[in-house]
Amino acid sequence: MSLFSRFNNSKRSTAFSIDNGTLRYISVMRQKEGIQVVGYGSDPMGALVINSDDQIIDDAAFVSRLRVLVSNVELDPKNPEINVVIPDQQAVMFHTHISKESSREMGDVIVDHIKTYCEANNLLQFADYICEYDIILETSFGYDVHVTLVPKRYVEHLARLFKQAGIAVRHVETAHHAVAQACLGIPTGTGIVLVSFGTHKSTVALLNGNHLVSQEVVSVGAEHLYDAIVRFLGVDHAYAEKIIARHGILKTHPDNGLLGELYLALAPIYRSVDSQLIAIGREPYKMYGHRFTTDTLVVYGEGLFVRGLAAFLGEKTNLEIREIDVWASHADQRAPVLNLPAHETLTYAEPLSLALLYLDVRR
């Protein structure tokens, strides 16, 4: 059962995302020479419009700013709708094992189990969520299932505001699932650590194949690095940006005290990786005893303009850095993505992934 099921693809596809209080969009179109990015842009809404949990708190201001952004979007006249990436921190994600019942349909058994889970964990009623689940493994005993729940009120609120701005929301998807499906192409049974590094918050996720097995949102972003420099050196924000631009994560900076402060600021990210790996490793991920292992780290997001960040996180987690490939999951349909600088691919990875998922790339 999935209410995130894919709709018909089109020759032009547009997706929006909300990330660290910034609204982004990207629109792509299939052409003979490749996939053309026909427009993209962003608007940092600010804390008075979107709060730290990426919830919209000023509807009128959001709609007003959205209308300005939408005025630059060229929609497919035959399919004038857009897709939206839901921030992962708005979703409830968990793994569970469900025993088979010979007298009942699989879907009914799984839904009843999820309802019970919601009640036992003091979540909303099951009916208050949009639900998606993936059966990771089926045995003669039962199902190993990954569940994603997104509050209906969040999706309905978002769709209503887009409608007020003159645009219809066709499909929603969570951030890491969109990126995993479009940009990673992870082989079955292979583990990967995915870090979305933002300006104020970052998400650390573990994926097995294209399935999310664990995630945590941590209050660490590029602004925390700047704040550490401002506090330690007593300089202004602009000068802190210059220091980061010159030295990256300051491996070569002469002030070891400042270096230590920056390492401390980033510590929640690599500690989250370690703690999640340990938690997943305690229990068999599959009933056959397979345990989650990985040697790969992928980092993307707006905050990745910080020099040396990906390499630093790779060193601290003892993982090999892998870059995002926007066609990793489409080996039979590879085509260049035109008119989009490489660094913008990292910033717009989430809406770009969703736009590509719903673009008809067949030739």
N, C-alpha and C positions, 0 to 999 in steps of 0.2 A: 504493500500500500504506500502510495506516495502522492502527496498533494503538490510536490515540486516537479511533477512529470513534465517532460519536454513537449513543447508545442511545435507547430510547423515552423521550419526554418524559412529565412527570406534572403534576398540578395543584399539587403542592407540591415544592419543590426546595431542597436544602441543600448547601452547599459549605463546605469548610474550606481554609485556607491556612496556610503557615508562612512568616513574613516577619520577617527580622531577629530571630530567636529568639522571636517571638511567634506563638502558635497562635490563629487567628481562625476564627469560623464565622458564617454568615448563612443564614437560612431564609426563603424567600419563598413566597407562595401566591397563586394567581389568584383574584380576586373580581370581582364585577360593576363595582365602582367603580374598579378598578385593581389593581395588584400590591401586595399587603400584605406588608411585612416582619414576619413573625410572631416573629422572635427573632434576636438577634445578640449576640456577645460575644467577648472575647479574654482570653488569659492569657499575660503575658510569662514565658516558662519560665525564663529565666536561663541563663548560660553553662555551668552544671553539668549542664543537661539537654539543651540544643541549642547546638552550637558555632557559631562565626562563619561557617561554611559552610552553616548550617541543616541540619546532620546531627544526628540524635538520638543522644546518647551515654549517656543513662541511661534505659533502657527502662522500668524499674519506675516511676520518678518521672513519666515522660511519660504512661504509662497511667493512673496514679493521678490526675494533673491532668486528663487527657482525660475520664475518667469524670465528674468534677465538671462539666466544661464540657458534656458530652453530656447530662447530666441536665436541662439547660435547653432541649434541642433537641426540637421536636415534629416527628417524621418522618411522612411519608405512610404510613398503615397499609397501603396497597396496594403501596407501593414503598419499604420501610424501608431505603433505602440512601442514601449520600452520595457527593459528588464531591470531589476534592482537587486543589488547585492545587499543582503542583510548582515550587519556587523555580527561577528561570531559571539561577541559578548552579550548579545541579545538572545542567543540560543541556549537551550539546555541540551547538553549532549552527554550520553552515557552508553556503556556497554552492559549487556545483561545476557544471561543464558536462560532459555525457555525450554522446558521439557515438552516433549510431544504428547499429544492426546489423540489416540487413534480414532476416537469417536467425533472429533471436531475438525473443522477446516483450519489450516495453518494460520490464515489471516486473523480469524476470530480469536485463536489462542494467543497470538502475539499482541493484538489490541487489548485484550483483557489483562494481559500481564503488564502492559505499559500503564493502563489505568490504575492498577494496583500499585505500581511503582510511584506514580504521581501522588497518590493518597499517602503512601508510607513515608514519602520524603517531603511532605508538606508543600507540594507544588500546587499550581492551580489544577482545577479539574481537567481531565483529558480533553474535554470538548472545547476548552479555552485555548487550545494550541493547534497550530498547523503541524502535522506529524509526518516525518519521513523516517523510514527505517531500511537498513540494508542487512540482509542475511549474510554474515561473513562466512559462516560454515554451517552445513547441515550434516548431522550424523543420524544414526538409528535411534539415538537418545533424545535429540532435540536440536535447537537452533542457537548459534552464537550470533547475537543481533546488536547492531549499532543503531542507536535511536537519536534523532534530532527533533527537538520540539521548539517551535518559535511561537511566541504569544500572538494570537490572532489580533489582539487589539493594536499591537505594534504595526503589523502588516496593514491592517485596515486603516489605521491612522495615516500611515505613509501613503497608501494608495489614494486616500481622500484628498490629501494635500497636493499630490501630483495632478489629480483630476481638476482641482481648483486652478492649477497653473496651466490647464489646457492639454494635459498629456495623460495617457492611460497606461497603467502598469499591467503588463501581461504575465510576467513570471518573476518569482523571487527565488533566490538561492543564497545559502550562507557562504561567507567569504572563502574559507579554506577549501570547501568542497568545490567551488568554482575553479580556484587555482589548481587544485589537484587534478581535476578532470581535464582542464585545457592545457596546462603549462608544465606538468611534471611527468606524466606517463610512467608511473611507478609500477614496475613488474609485480605480479601477484606474489605475496610472501616477502616482499622487500620493505624494510622500514626506512623512514626518512624523518628528519626533524625540520619543521617549517617555522620560521620566525618572521612575523610581519612587524617590522620595526617602525613605529610611528613617531609623531612629534611629542605626544604626552603618554601614550600607552602602547604596549606591544602585546602580541599574542604569540604564545609558544605552543606549537601543536606537534603531536606525533601521528604519523600516518603509516598504515600498513597497506601496501598497494594504494588504491585511491580512497581507502577508508580511514576516517579519523578515529583514532583509538584513545586519544587523550588530548586535552588542551587546557591552558591556563592563561588568563589575561593578567599581565603584570603592569604596575604603574611605573614604567620606565620608557623614556623616549628621548629624542634629540634635545629637547628643552632641558632635561635633567642634566645633561652633560654641560650645556652652557651655564646653567645655574651653579653647577659645581665649580666652574672656573671663576664665575663672578664672585662667589663667596670666598674662594680660597685666595684669589689674587687681588680682590677688591677693584676689579675693572668693570666696565659696562658691558652690556650684552653684545654690542657690535664688535668690541675688541675680542670677546670670547669667541665669536664666530670666526674672526681672523685667525686666532690661535688654532682652532680646530681645522680650518682650511689649510694651514701651514703644516701642522704636525699630525693631523689625523687623531688617533687615540693616544698620541703623545708618547710613543715608544722611544722616541729620540729626544723628547723634551728634557732639558736639564733639571727641571724641578721634580724630583722624585715624589715629593709630597703631593703635588698636583696629580701626577700620574696615579698615585694610590687613590686619590679622591675619585678619579674617573673610573678606575677599576671597580671601586666600591659602588658607584652609581649604576654600573652595568651588572653588578653581581646578581640581582634578582632574575635576570634572564638565564644565565648559565646555571644558576641554582635550580631554576624551574625545569630546565632540561634534565639535570641530574635527578631531581626528585621524581619527575614523571617516568624516567627510564627505570628507576628503582621500583616505583609502584607497579609499573607494567610488568617488570621482570619477576615480581614476587609470585604472580599467578600465571599459569599457562594461558596464553592469549587464545590458543585453539585447544579443543578437547584432546587432540592428539599429542599434546605436550609441547608444541612449538612455542618458543618464547620470542618476544619482540626484541630484535637486535637491529642496529643500524650503524653505518659509518659515514652517513651523508647529512649535510646541513644545507638548507636553502634559506637565504635571507632576502626579503624584498620589503618594499614600503617606502613612504616618503622620507623617513629618517635615514635612509641608506646613503644619503649624500654625505654623511659623516665619513671622512676618509679612514680607511683601515678597519671599519666596524666589523664587516663580515669576516675578515681574516682574524681579528681579535677573538670573535665569538667561536670561530672554528678552532683556534688554538686552545681556548679555555675549555671547550667541550670535547676536545680530541676527535673532532669530526672533520671530514673532508668537505670543503665548500663546493657546491654545485650551483651553476647559474640557471636562472629561469629560461626555459625554451618555450616560446609561445605556441609551437606546433608539436611539442613532445608527444602528445596523445593522438596526433593525426599524421602518422608517418606516410600514409597513402595519399594524403592531400596537402603535402607541404607546399607552401607558397610564401614568398617574402611579404612581410608586413611593411608597407611603404608609408613614408611621411610620418614616422614616429621615431624620435631619437632613442638610443638604447637606454639612457638613464630614465626616460619617461616610461619605458616599458616596466621598470621596477616600481615607479610611482603609481602607475595606472594598471598594475597587474590584475587587481580584482575586477574592475569593470571590463577591462579588455578580455579577460578570461571568459566572462559571462557573455559578452558580445560575440566572441568567436564560437561559443557553444551553440548559439542560435543563428549562426550565419550559414547559409547554404554555400559550402565551399566546393561542391562537386563541379567538375568541368565537363 
